[in-house]
Amino acid sequence: MNGTSPGTTDGISGTLMGVLALVVLVIVAVLWGKLKDYGRAKAKQHVFARRDHRDGQQLVAEELHFTLAADPGRIRDVVLSSVRLAPQCPALLADAYVLEASDSEVVVAYGSALSRRNFTASLRLSPAGATNGAGRVDAVWGIRTWTLSDGVTDGVSVMRRLREDVEAALRGLDPGLHRTVRRTR
């Protein structure tokens, strides 16, 4: 108490001190939460899911380029019949399904109606010229969009399976196809 007015205290009032303590507590709690999230993400990327993290980064960064002798419509039909895909977006459990298909592109998504779409991938088809009377087609397979959980790409095993299935379907059409891998990111 000071000597000039009765009932007042020197310094900061108790209410202001309580508010400041609450603000400091909230800031510490938020920083602690962010630190725990960062540690969990790094542990998942480098310890618990190291292979999926590495493979996911590679799968989203690469495109497979194929040159083959086939009709684009036939390529689309063979890919749609050979690659293991759900007929439509599943309601509960995530699966790969056809999002759209035309003579120039087949777009595949992975997810379900109740959960998010984890990734989309596409096979783009374009004419590459003629060789010995047969039309050649350039086909490009790549991941277009993807999601991450704790810094690790979601759906890596399905990405890997789809990539293998698409290549097998194209090799079935033209065993002598030319394949190259290009990094895009």
WOLIN-V878146 format. One line per field, one symbol per residue. phi: phi as a letter, one per 30 degrees, with the letter a starting at -180 (. if undefined). psi: psi as a letter, one per 20 degrees, with the letter a starting at -180 (. if undefined). burial: + if it has 9 or more other C-alpha atoms within 8 Angstrom, else -. Layout:
phi=???
psi=???
burial=???
This chain:
phi=.cdcbdiccdiddddddddddddddddddddddddddddddddddcbdbdddddddddddccbccbbbcadeddeedddddcddbddadddcddadbddabbdcabccbblbddcdddabbbcccbdbjcbhicdcbcbbcadcbacbbhicddidddedddeddddddddddbecdcbbcbdcb
psi=qrihpqiqrqbpqhghgggggggggggggghgghggggggghhghifhlgghgghghghiiqpppqpqorphhgggggghhhpoqqhrpqgfpqrprpgqpaiiqppqqparhhrrohrqqqoppqqjaqolippqpppopqpgqrrqokjppqkghhggggggggggghhhgnhkqppqppph.
burial=----------------+-------------------+--+++++++--++-++-+++-++++++++++++++--++-++--++-++--++---++++++-+-+++++++++++---++++++++++-+------++++++++++-+---+++++++-+++-++-++--+++-++--+--------
